[in-house]
Amino acid sequence: MKIFAPKETDPDETRAALDPLGAKKLTDLGITVVVEAGVGESSGHLDQKYSEAGAEVTQDRNAALADADVVIRVRKPPAAEVGKLKKGAIHISFLDPFNEPDLIDAFAKANATAISLEMVPRTTLAQKMDALSSQANLAGYASVILAASRMKTILPMMMTPAGTIAPAKFFIVGIGVAGLQAIATAKRLGARVTAFDVRPEALEQAESLGAKALRIDLGETKSEGGYAKEMTPEQIKIQIEAQAKVCAQSDVVITTAKVFGRKPPVLVKKPAIDQMQNGSLIIDLAAEGGGNVEGIVAGEEVTTKNGVTLIGLTNYEGLVPQNATQVYSANITNMIEHFLDEESKSFPIDLEDEILKGCVITYDGKIVNERFTS
Ligand code: NAD
C-alpha cells in the first residue's frame, strides 16, 4: 500500500497531514510513504526528517496522486485534483461534506473512496481518530493566547505597591472541546471567566474548571450524541439578550458555538457589541462557517466604531502548526493502523463497520453515506 501526503494547497494552511513521527509509524507498519517536497515546511518539519523516517520525498505531485492507494491531507482537495486519483483510491481529509455536494459527486465519479474526518463518529473506539476534537482543543488554546497577545491589559490580578491591577474578564460562548480548552487556558493565565452553553452538562464542566456558568432559562434545549440541536428563534433571542450584559462587562468574548452540519447561530449582535468597551476583543471560532458574531468577516479583522476588534480567523489551530500537525497526523495514522489488513497490507472498506459507516461518503462510484443520499 502506498500513502501520499501532498502539500496543502491553501496558502494560509500551516498544517500538514503527516509529521515525520507519523511517517515512521506507517513505514514501520510496512506501508510505503510518499510526501511532497516541502509538506512539513510551515509546521517545522524539514524534508530530510521525512526521509530519515523512511518516506520518499517527491517533487512530482501529479504522479504521486495518480499512484497512491491512499491520499491524506488536512483540507478538502481542489476539485481538479479529485480526477487525478487512481480508481479505487482512498482519500482522507476534512471534506466539509454538507457544503460540498459537487466535490462529493466528483469523488463518486472518480470512483474514489472519500473519508470525511468530520464524520468520524464520536465513540470511545473512534476517539483516537477524532480530528475535530484534536484540532478544536488547540484552537481553543490558541484563541486565548491570541487574545492575550492583542490585549492592552494583562490577564491575572496583580497586587503591587503601585496599586492593584484587576484580572481580565473573559466570556466564552459554547463549551465544547474548544470552549473548554479556552476556559482552562484563560483560567491558567489568571483571567476571570464566565461561560455559557445550551447544554446543561457543559455548564457543569465549565464550573469544574473554575469558570462562572451563565444560566439562562431557555426552556427545553435538546442535544443528540453530545451535540446541541438547533434552537428556536425565540430561544436565540432570549440568549442574545441575556448574554449582552456579560459581553458589556467582558474584555474578551470568545465564541465557539457550532451546530453540526448547519450554519452556526449568530449569538452576539450589534447592540451587545455597541456596549463593549473600547479596546475589547471578540474572537469568533465559528467564523469559517459564517460566524457567531454579527459583522464578523471570515479570515479578517474588523474594528467597530466603538473600538471593539472582531477577529474571524478561519484556522486558529494553524497558529500552533507543529502541535496541530502532530495530533492530526496521529489521528490519521491511528485510523490507518486500525483498519490495516496486516496480511495484504491494504485498507479494506467495510461499510458495515460502525466507524466507516459514519465517515465514508463515497465508495465504488456511488455516494454511500445515508446522510448524503436522501
Ligand atoms: P461543536 O464544535 O459542534 O460546538 C461547540 C459548542 O457549542 C457545543 O458545546 C455546543 O453545545 C455549543 N452550542 C451550540 N449552539 C449553542 C448556542 N446557541 N449557545 C451556546 N452554545 C451553543 O461541539 P464539539 O466541541 O465538537 O463537541 C460537542 C460535544 O461532543 C461535547 O460535549 C464534547 O465533549 C462531545 N465530544 C465527545 C467525544 C467522544 O465521546 N468521543 C468526542 C468529542 C466531543
Boltz pocket constraint, residues with backbone or C-beta under 6 A from the ligand:
constraints:
  - pocket:
      binder: B
      contacts: [[A, 121], [A, 122], [A, 123], [A, 124], [A, 127], [A, 130], [A, 132], [A, 133], [A, 136], [A, 173], [A, 174], [A, 175], [A, 176], [A, 177], [A, 178], [A, 179], [A, 196], [A, 197], [A, 198], [A, 199], [A, 202], [A, 225], [A, 226], [A, 227], [A, 228], [A, 229], [A, 231], [A, 239], [A, 256], [A, 257], [A, 258], [A, 259], [A, 260], [A, 265], [A, 267]]
      max_distance: 6.0
